[in-house]
Amino acid sequence: MLNQWMIASAGALKTLVFVLDLGGTFVFALSGALAGVKRGLDFFGIVVLSFAAASSGGIARDLLIGATPPAAISDWRYLVVALFAGTMTFFWHAAIEKVHDSVLVFDAAGLALFAVAGTQKALAFDLNPVMAAVLGMVTGIGGGIVRDVLLNEVPAVLRAEIYAVAALAGAMVVVVGYLLSLPTTAVALVGAFLCFAIRMLALRRKWQLPRVPRGR
């Protein structure tokens, strides 16, 4: 009976991570594609940027925990979702851009979903909870870093309002829920919402970490 429950729980967790991963892939692909549209890239450049933004964080996570080959390149569904988002953005970017600060909104959503999914997958691979949270943060910020580097910009995580800290906050919620044996789906939703809310509030209210004063 116990073995059956453990197998069912493991299966549910795997499904949840997969759903969050695909959700993060889609919204990060949208953010990458929209950024490409704003920089005047052609169709090929837009879909490449959408895949890079959508997949880089997950690939880094899987390589670090030994889940090889990474899901983003071994499971065709990740590629299809990323390319679909990129193609959709190319043809209907005007409608998508009606969302206020659309790139930032989709980026925040991708950050939240990947931070939570990355932490849960790291925990499933028996990583130390603290390191699982760090890896969740890395998963969340990886796509944005690659997107910005490909566009020859300073990555948002190094210059923007609260970014990595938001991802770490969402990841810590997942870790605390894991340690307290709370329902994984509910914990994932709370963690993702917290990360998204912190990131959007930081954008709206211009919250920033301390910087070195200019002139020194």
HELIX and SHEET records of a PDB file:
HELIX    1   1 LEU A    2  LYS A   38  1                                  37    
HELIX    2   2 PHE A   43  ILE A   65  1                                  23    
HELIX    3   3 ALA A   71  SER A   74  1                                   4    
HELIX    4   4 TRP A   76  ILE A   96  1                                  21    
HELIX    5   5 SER A  102  ALA A  124  1                                  23    
HELIX    6   6 PRO A  129  LEU A  150  1                                  22    
HELIX    7   7 ALA A  156  ARG A  159  1                                   4    
HELIX    8   8 ALA A  164  LEU A  179  1                                  16    
HELIX    9   9 THR A  184  ARG A  205  1                                  22    
END                                                                             
